[in-house]
Amino acid sequence: MPLQQFTVDQLADLGVPPDDPEDVEYSETVLLDEAVGTLKYSQQRRCVFRDDDDRTWSVTYEAPVDAGDYEVGPPPDNHGWYGETVEATEVEQRPVIVRRWEPVPDEPDIERPHLGAIDSLAAIWEESGTRTSVAREAAAEWIVQHADEVARLHDEYLNPEDDGR
């Protein structure tokens, strides 16, 4: 897991953290700003940003809690960062399969057509916003990769290498 130290000034020059989470929409460097937890007097947030070398990084920081008229503690000093540098983790965006609970339909959909492997995998990619042509290509690559892995394991099973005994 690649890590890098950024100075607080470097992060500020990149717009990290944004003044408001909605500012992400207009930023060229900040790609995501999301809440990840709540502390006693502040919220913990994660900011994903692009550096000058076009690499993407993630840092966590503290922000004031927006509790309307309720009293909250003072804003965190220096975004909860202590010292002159902040450790960032290099990240990449990838589609992730997630199980979720869905409502049961009133009438079971018995006539639903069965999707093939490529269509099923492509649907996962499409849910993440990927174009259909790219999704189908990625699904096909996964199937070929899986077939290669199965063939390699099959060969290793049938032809175990001499371990010197």
Salt bridges, closest charged atoms under 4 A:
ASP33 OD2 - ARG45 NE 2.72
GLU34 OE2 - ARG46 NH2 2.58
ASP54 OD1 - ARG50 NE 2.93
GLU90 OE1 - ARG55 NH2 2.81
GLU92 OE2 - ARG94 NH2 2.77
GLU102 OE2 - ARG100 NE 2.65
ASP119 OD1 - ARG136 NH1 2.36
GLU156 OE2 - ARG152 NH1 3.24
ASP163 OD2 - ARG165 NE 3.09
